[in-house]
Amino acid sequence: MTMISNLRSRMEKRAQYRRTLNELEALTEADMRDLNMCRADMPRIAYQAVYGA
C-alpha cells in the first residue's frame, strides 16, 4: 500500500468514526436506556464499530 492510499484509508476511517459517534450522540436518553448504554460508552462503541477492536 502506498503512503497516499494509506493516508486516504486512515482519513476515511476517521470520518466514518466521527459519523458513527455523531449518530450515537443524537440518541435520546430513552433510546440509550433501551440499548443499555450511557454517553460515556459512545466513543468506545463508535471505535469498535469502525475499527473492530
Buried (B, 14 or more C-beta within 10 A) or exposed (E): EEEEEEEEEEEEEEEBBEEBBEEBEEBEEEEBEEEEBEEEEBBEBBBEBBEEE
